[in-house]
Amino acid sequence: MTDVPAKDLPGGVAMPMLGFGTWQIQGDAAHRSVSYALQAGYRHIDTATMYGNEDQVGRALAEASVPRDEVFVTTKLPPGNARRSRATLDESLKALRTDHVDLWLIHWPPRGRTLVPLWRDFLAARDEGLARAIGVSNFSIRQIDEITEATGERPVVNQIPWSPHEYDQDLLDEHTERGIAVEGYSALKSTSLRDPVLTEIAERYDVTTAQVILRWHIDTGVIAIPKSTHQDRIDQNLDLFNFSLTSEEISRINTL
């Protein structure tokens, strides 16, 4: 099995830095794709209540030969469910066929004054063992600081759009200073896979430009969750660990 490096989160939780994303994959395709990803060696699966595929993800997890405690499972709460967060989590756990998730995220900031009360609900779910770690998605640093100052506890992960085009060292530094891991999504969708810098680097290592972008995530400490329904691409997206980028190559990608 591929040895994927992990990001150490507070509380002794190890989060694999490469996961399998499931956004826009539903029905039998979600079941098939997650089942194949687990078979291929992925041990980190990312879903969300709003994706409408938790049941298919749960079915794949239940049928897999991989023990549940070897798979890092993330789901997310839509902010519209802020006032029934615990009930929504219970529904997610039932669909996923598990008694806990490894990471529960607020999918994006809710409107109004529900943000801090919602974060307190997340803290309670973590303390009850329903989520091993809790975090946020699509949050600004200001919003992260707001919930931290109100409760004394910060999220351990912020899942945000991330690609060479969206690279922002200052933003990475802000997260690092707070001890918050950055998890990037839509990296391949947001990047021109024909960019000459990427194609040159890909040719040097005999890999695809998609593999270069995902390796760039790993080498810069950002967690990546590519998604695909094609088995060959699922395999390729995991095949990142027989090469690494030089500091010069990373700098060139950062400037894209």
Backbone hydrogen bonds in HBPLUS format (Angstrom, degrees):
<---DONOR---> <-ACCEPTOR-->    atom                        ^
c    i                          cat <-CA-CA->   ^        H-A-AA   ^      H-
h    n   atom  resd res      DA  || num        DHA   H-A  angle D-A-AA Bond
n    s   type  num  typ     dist DA aas  dist angle  dist       angle   num
A0017-MET N   A0005-PRO O   2.88 MM  12  5.89 172.6  1.88 158.3 155.8     1
A0007-LYS N   A0015-MET O   2.72 MM   8  5.02 166.7  1.74 140.9 141.6     2
A0015-MET N   A0007-LYS O   2.85 MM   8  5.02 176.6  1.85 145.4 146.2     3
A0009-LEU N   A0013-VAL O   2.70 MM   4  5.08 171.7  1.70 172.1 170.5     4
A0224-ALA N   A0017-MET O   2.90 MM 207  6.15 165.1  1.93 150.9 150.1     5
A0019-GLY N   A0224-ALA O   2.81 MM 205  6.21 156.2  1.86 153.9 161.6     6
A0020-PHE N   A0044-HIS O   2.73 MM  24  6.12 155.5  1.79 151.0 157.0     7
A0046-ASP N   A0020-PHE O   2.95 MM  26  6.03 169.9  1.96 155.2 153.2     8
A0021-GLY N   A0226-PRO O   2.87 MM 205  5.33 174.7  1.87 129.3 130.7     9
A0025-ILE N   A0022-THR O   3.11 MM   3  5.42 151.0  2.20 136.4 131.6    10
A0030-ALA N   A0026-GLN O   3.31 MM   4  4.80 147.4  2.43 101.5 106.4    11
A0030-ALA N   A0027-GLY O   3.02 MM   3  5.50 127.4  2.31 108.7 120.9    12
A0031-HIS N   A0027-GLY O   3.30 MM   4  6.73 159.8  2.34 150.3 155.5    13
A0032-ARG N   A0028-ASP O   2.84 MM   4  6.03 170.4  1.85 156.8 159.3    14
A0033-SER N   A0029-ALA O   2.88 MM   4  5.90 164.1  1.91 145.7 150.9    15
A0034-VAL N   A0030-ALA O   2.99 MM   4  6.02 171.2  2.00 152.2 155.0    16
A0035-SER N   A0031-HIS O   2.98 MM   4  5.98 158.1  2.02 144.9 152.0    17
A0036-TYR N   A0032-ARG O   2.90 MM   4  6.10 158.0  1.94 148.3 154.2    18
A0037-ALA N   A0033-SER O   2.85 MM   4  6.05 158.4  1.89 148.1 154.8    19
A0038-LEU N   A0034-VAL O   2.96 MM   4  6.16 162.6  1.99 153.0 156.2    20
A0039-GLN N   A0035-SER O   3.07 MM   4  6.27 155.5  2.13 142.4 149.6    21
A0040-ALA N   A0036-TYR O   2.75 MM   4  5.98 147.7  1.85 150.4 160.1    22
A0041-GLY N   A0037-ALA O   3.08 MM   4  6.34 130.1  2.34 140.5 152.3    23
A0042-TYR N   A0037-ALA O   2.95 MM   5  5.45 156.9  2.00 154.1 148.0    24
A0041-GLY N   A0038-LEU O   3.27 MM   3  5.25 137.5  2.46  94.4 105.6    25
A0072-PHE N   A0043-ARG O   2.82 MM  29  5.98 172.4  1.82 134.6 136.2    26
A0045-ILE N   A0072-PHE O   2.84 MM  27  6.25 153.7  1.91 158.3 166.6    27
A0074-THR N   A0045-ILE O   2.98 MM  29  6.33 162.4  2.01 165.4 168.9    28
A0047-THR N   A0074-THR O   2.88 MM  27  5.94 160.1  1.92 143.4 150.1    29
A0051-TYR N   A0048-ALA O   3.05 MM   3  5.26 148.3  2.15 104.6 114.3    30
A0049-THR N   A0076-LYS O   3.08 MM  27  5.89 171.3  2.09 147.2 149.7    31
A0052-GLY N   A0049-THR O   3.23 MM   3  5.94 158.3  2.28 117.0 122.3    32
A0056-GLN N   A0053-ASN O   3.07 MM   3  5.29 116.9  2.48 102.2 117.0    33
A0057-VAL N   A0053-ASN O   2.92 MM   4  6.20 161.0  1.96 159.5 165.7    34
A0058-GLY N   A0054-GLU O   2.80 MM   4  5.93 159.1  1.85 147.2 153.4    35
A0059-ARG N   A0055-ASP O   2.92 MM   4  6.13 149.5  2.01 140.9 149.2    36
A0060-ALA N   A0056-GLN O   3.03 MM   4  6.27 157.4  2.08 144.9 150.3    37
A0061-LEU N   A0057-VAL O   2.93 MM   4  6.22 157.6  1.98 150.9 157.4    38
A0062-ALA N   A0058-GLY O   2.89 MM   4  6.06 158.2  1.93 148.0 153.9    39
A0063-GLU N   A0059-ARG O   3.00 MM   4  6.14 148.8  2.10 145.4 153.3    40
A0064-ALA N   A0060-ALA O   3.03 MM   4  6.01 130.0  2.29 141.0 152.7    41
A0070-GLU N   A0067-PRO O   2.96 MM   3  5.53 162.3  1.99 119.9 124.8    42
A0071-VAL N   A0068-ARG O   3.08 MM   3  5.53 169.1  2.09 119.0 121.5    43
A0102-ASP N   A0073-VAL O   2.89 MM  29  5.22 139.3  2.06 141.3 153.7    44
A0103-LEU N   A0073-VAL O   3.17 MM  30  6.47 142.5  2.32 152.0 148.2    45
A0075-THR N   A0103-LEU O   3.14 MM  28  6.65 151.6  2.22 161.7 169.4    46
A0105-LEU N   A0075-THR O   3.06 MM  30  6.46 157.0  2.11 145.5 152.9    47
A0077-LEU N   A0105-LEU O   2.78 MM  28  6.23 159.0  1.83 167.2 173.5    48
A0107-HIS N   A0077-LEU O   2.92 MM  30  5.42 165.6  1.94 143.9 146.6    49
A0081-ASN N   A0078-PRO O   2.90 MM   3  5.65 164.1  1.93 124.3 129.7    50
A0082-ALA N   A0079-PRO O   3.05 MM   3  5.13 150.8  2.14 117.6 115.8    51
A0084-ARG N   A0081-ASN O   2.96 MM   3  5.32 155.5  2.02 112.8 120.8    52
A0088-THR N   A0084-ARG O   2.98 MM   4  6.20 155.1  2.05 148.7 156.4    53
A0089-LEU N   A0085-SER O   2.87 MM   4  6.15 155.0  1.94 151.0 157.8    54
A0090-ASP N   A0086-ARG O   2.95 MM   4  6.21 158.6  1.99 148.6 154.4    55
A0091-GLU N   A0087-ALA O   2.99 MM   4  6.27 152.4  2.07 144.4 151.7    56
A0092-SER N   A0088-THR O   2.88 MM   4  6.18 151.2  1.97 146.0 154.5    57
A0093-LEU N   A0089-LEU O   2.85 MM   4  6.12 163.5  1.87 158.0 161.5    58
A0094-LYS N   A0090-ASP O   3.02 MM   4  6.23 155.2  2.08 144.0 150.8    59
A0095-ALA N   A0091-GLU O   2.97 MM   4  6.19 161.3  2.00 147.3 152.3    60
A0096-LEU N   A0092-SER O   2.81 MM   4  5.99 157.2  1.86 152.6 159.4    61
A0097-ARG N   A0093-LEU O   2.90 MM   4  5.87 112.3  2.37 133.8 149.0    62
A0098-THR N   A0093-LEU O   3.14 MM   5  5.40 166.2  2.16 148.5 152.7    63
A0097-ARG N   A0094-LYS O   3.20 MM   3  5.01 147.7  2.31  94.4 104.0    64
A0101-VAL N   A0130-LEU O   2.99 MM  29  6.42 153.7  2.06 144.4 147.7    65
A0132-ARG N   A0101-VAL O   2.96 MM  31  6.51 156.4  2.01 151.5 157.6    66
A0133-ALA N   A0102-ASP O   3.06 MM  31  5.89 118.1  2.46 115.7 132.0    67
A0104-TRP N   A0133-ALA O   3.07 MM  29  6.57 149.4  2.17 144.2 151.3    68
A0135-GLY N   A0104-TRP O   2.95 MM  31  6.25 155.1  2.01 150.3 151.3    69
A0106-ILE N   A0135-GLY O   3.13 MM  29  6.62 145.8  2.25 130.8 135.9    70
A0137-SER N   A0106-ILE O   2.87 MM  31  5.91 120.0  2.23 170.3 163.7    71
A0118-LEU N   A0114-THR O   2.89 MM   4  5.87 152.4  1.96 148.5 156.9    72
A0119-TRP N   A0115-LEU O   2.96 MM   4  6.25 154.2  2.03 149.6 156.8    73
A0120-ARG N   A0116-VAL O   3.00 MM   4  6.31 151.2  2.09 151.4 159.3    74
A0121-ASP N   A0117-PRO O   3.04 MM   4  6.40 144.6  2.17 141.0 150.4    75
A0121-ASP N   A0118-LEU O   3.02 MM   3  4.98 118.3  2.41  93.4 109.0    76
A0122-PHE N   A0118-LEU O   3.01 MM   4  6.42 148.5  2.11 147.0 155.8    77
A0123-LEU N   A0119-TRP O   2.92 MM   4  6.26 155.0  1.99 148.0 154.7    78
A0124-ALA N   A0120-ARG O   2.99 MM   4  6.24 152.9  2.07 145.0 152.0    79
A0125-ALA N   A0121-ASP O   2.98 MM   4  6.27 155.3  2.04 146.2 152.7    80
A0126-ARG N   A0122-PHE O   2.96 MM   4  6.24 156.9  2.01 150.8 156.9    81
A0127-ASP N   A0123-LEU O   2.93 MM   4  6.18 160.8  1.97 147.7 153.2    82
A0128-GLU N   A0124-ALA O   2.94 MM   4  6.15 136.0  2.14 143.3 155.0    83
A0130-LEU N   A0125-ALA O   2.98 MM   5  5.34 147.4  2.09 166.8 159.8    84
A0129-GLY N   A0126-ARG O   2.97 MM   3  5.16 158.4  2.02 107.4 114.4    85
A0156-VAL N   A0134-ILE O   3.16 MM  22  6.36 174.8  2.16 153.0 153.5    86
A0136-VAL N   A0157-VAL O   2.93 MM  21  6.19 169.0  1.94 157.2 157.9    87
A0159-GLN N   A0136-VAL O   2.97 MM  23  6.45 155.5  2.03 135.6 140.5    88
A0138-ASN N   A0159-GLN O   2.81 MM  21  6.14 149.1  1.91 144.9 154.3    89
A0144-ILE N   A0140-SER O   3.03 MM   4  6.33 154.8  2.09 148.2 155.6    90
A0145-ASP N   A0141-ILE O   2.87 MM   4  6.11 161.8  1.90 153.9 158.5    91
A0146-GLU N   A0142-ARG O   2.96 MM   4  6.18 144.1  2.09 141.4 151.7    92
A0147-ILE N   A0143-GLN O   3.26 MM   4  6.57 161.7  2.29 150.8 151.9    93
A0148-THR N   A0144-ILE O   3.05 MM   4  6.20 152.3  2.13 147.3 156.0    94
A0149-GLU N   A0145-ASP O   2.86 MM   4  5.90 165.7  1.88 149.9 153.4    95
A0150-ALA N   A0146-GLU O   3.14 MM   4  6.24 147.3  2.26 139.1 147.8    96
A0151-THR N   A0147-ILE O   3.13 MM   4  6.11 142.9  2.27 138.4 146.0    97
A0152-GLY N   A0148-THR O   2.66 MM   4  5.08 147.0  1.76 145.9 152.4    98
A0181-ALA N   A0156-VAL O   2.93 MM  25  6.12 164.0  1.95 144.8 140.4    99
A0158-ASN N   A0181-ALA O   2.96 MM  23  6.39 150.4  2.05 167.1 176.0   100
A0183-GLU N   A0158-ASN O   3.10 MM  25  6.10 168.6  2.11 138.6 138.8   101
A0160-ILE N   A0183-GLU O   2.84 MM  23  6.25 146.9  1.95 159.3 170.3   102
A0185-TYR N   A0160-ILE O   2.95 MM  25  6.09 140.6  2.11 138.2 144.6   103
A0162-TRP N   A0185-TYR O   3.17 MM  23  5.72 157.7  2.22 147.6 147.8   104
A0166-GLU N   A0163-SER O   2.89 MM   3  5.09 131.5  2.12 104.2 117.9   105
A0167-TYR N   A0164-PRO O   3.39 MM   3  5.10 166.0  2.41  99.0 102.7   106
A0172-LEU N   A0168-ASP O   3.06 MM   4  6.44 158.9  2.11 152.7 158.9   107
A0173-ASP N   A0169-GLN O   2.86 MM   4  6.10 160.2  1.90 151.5 157.0   108
A0174-GLU N   A0170-ASP O   2.95 MM   4  6.22 149.4  2.04 144.7 152.8   109
A0175-HIS N   A0171-LEU O   3.17 MM   4  6.49 154.3  2.24 147.5 153.2   110
A0176-THR N   A0172-LEU O   2.91 MM   4  6.20 162.2  1.94 153.4 159.0   111
A0177-GLU N   A0173-ASP O   2.88 MM   4  6.04 162.3  1.91 153.2 157.0   112
A0178-ARG N   A0175-HIS O   3.04 MM   3  5.21 132.0  2.27  99.7 112.9   113
A0180-ILE N   A0175-HIS O   2.94 MM   5  5.01 176.0  1.94 144.1 142.7   114
A0179-GLY N   A0176-THR O   3.00 MM   3  4.97 157.1  2.06 103.3 110.7   115
A0223-ILE N   A0182-VAL O   3.02 MM  41  6.36 158.5  2.07 157.2 154.3   116
A0184-GLY N   A0223-ILE O   2.75 MM  39  5.97 157.1  1.80 167.8 165.1   117
A0190-SER N   A0186-SER O   3.10 MM   4  6.04 143.2  2.24 141.7 149.5   118
A0191-THR N   A0188-LEU O   3.47 MM   3  5.35 168.7  2.48 102.5 104.7   119
A0195-ASP N   A0192-SER O   3.15 MM   3  5.48 161.4  2.19 115.9 116.3   120
A0199-THR N   A0195-ASP O   2.89 MM   4  6.14 163.1  1.92 160.5 166.3   121
A0200-GLU N   A0196-PRO O   2.98 MM   4  5.95 154.0  2.05 139.3 146.0   122
A0201-ILE N   A0197-VAL O   3.15 MM   4  6.38 163.1  2.18 146.6 150.8   123
A0202-ALA N   A0198-LEU O   2.87 MM   4  6.02 159.5  1.91 149.8 156.3   124
A0203-GLU N   A0199-THR O   2.97 MM   4  6.10 157.5  2.02 145.3 150.3   125
A0204-ARG N   A0200-GLU O   3.17 MM   4  6.40 148.3  2.28 141.4 149.7   126
A0205-TYR N   A0201-ILE O   3.31 MM   4  6.66 144.2  2.45 146.4 154.2   127
A0206-ASP N   A0202-ALA O   2.84 MM   4  5.77 112.5  2.30 139.8 158.1   128
A0207-VAL N   A0202-ALA O   2.98 MM   5  5.00 164.8  2.01 139.3 143.7   129
A0206-ASP N   A0203-GLU O   3.30 MM   3  4.83 148.2  2.41  90.3  99.5   130
A0212-VAL N   A0208-THR O   3.13 MM   4  6.52 147.4  2.24 142.2 151.2   131
A0213-ILE N   A0209-THR O   3.03 MM   4  6.34 158.8  2.08 151.0 155.1   132
A0214-LEU N   A0210-ALA O   3.06 MM   4  6.34 162.7  2.09 151.7 156.0   133
A0215-ARG N   A0211-GLN O   2.86 MM   4  5.98 155.0  1.93 145.7 153.2   134
A0216-TRP N   A0212-VAL O   2.86 MM   4  6.06 147.7  1.96 144.8 154.1   135
A0217-HIS N   A0213-ILE O   3.15 MM   4  6.56 145.8  2.28 142.3 150.3   136
A0218-ILE N   A0214-LEU O   3.22 MM   4  6.61 163.6  2.25 149.0 150.9   137
A0219-ASP N   A0215-ARG O   2.84 MM   4  6.10 168.1  1.86 158.9 161.9   138
A0220-THR N   A0216-TRP O   3.07 MM   4  6.10 129.1  2.34 139.6 150.9   139
A0220-THR N   A0217-HIS O   3.12 MM   3  5.32 140.6  2.29 102.2 113.5   140
A0222-VAL N   A0217-HIS O   2.88 MM   5  4.82 159.5  1.92 145.6 141.3   141
A0221-GLY N   A0218-ILE O   3.13 MM   3  5.19 165.1  2.15 107.1 110.6   142
A0233-ARG N   A0230-HIS O   3.10 MM   3  5.44 120.1  2.48 104.9 119.0   143
A0234-ILE N   A0230-HIS O   2.90 MM   4  6.17 155.4  1.96 156.6 164.9   144
A0235-ASP N   A0231-GLN O   2.97 MM   4  6.19 157.9  2.02 148.5 153.5   145
A0236-GLN N   A0232-ASP O   2.95 MM   4  6.18 160.2  1.99 141.7 147.6   146
A0237-ASN N   A0233-ARG O   2.85 MM   4  5.93 162.4  1.88 150.8 154.7   147
A0238-LEU N   A0235-ASP O   3.11 MM   3  5.36 141.8  2.26 103.4 114.3   148
A0239-ASP N   A0235-ASP O   3.12 MM   4  6.31 127.8  2.41 141.2 155.8   149
A0239-ASP N   A0236-GLN O   3.00 MM   3  4.98 136.3  2.20  97.8 110.7   150
A0240-LEU N   A0238-LEU O   2.97 MM   2  5.68 133.3  2.19 105.5  91.8   151
A0250-ILE N   A0246-THR O   2.94 MM   4  6.24 160.8  1.98 154.1 159.6   152
A0251-SER N   A0247-SER O   3.01 MM   4  6.15 155.9  2.07 141.0 147.3   153
A0252-ARG N   A0248-GLU O   3.06 MM   4  6.33 151.7  2.14 143.5 150.7   154
A0253-ILE N   A0249-GLU O   3.01 MM   4  6.31 159.2  2.06 150.4 155.6   155
A0254-ASN N   A0250-ILE O   2.87 MM   4  6.09 155.3  1.93 150.0 157.6   156
A0255-THR N   A0252-ARG O   3.27 MM   3  5.42 136.2  2.47  97.5 108.4   157
A0256-LEU N   A0253-ILE O   3.05 MM   3  5.43 167.0  2.07 116.2 120.1   158
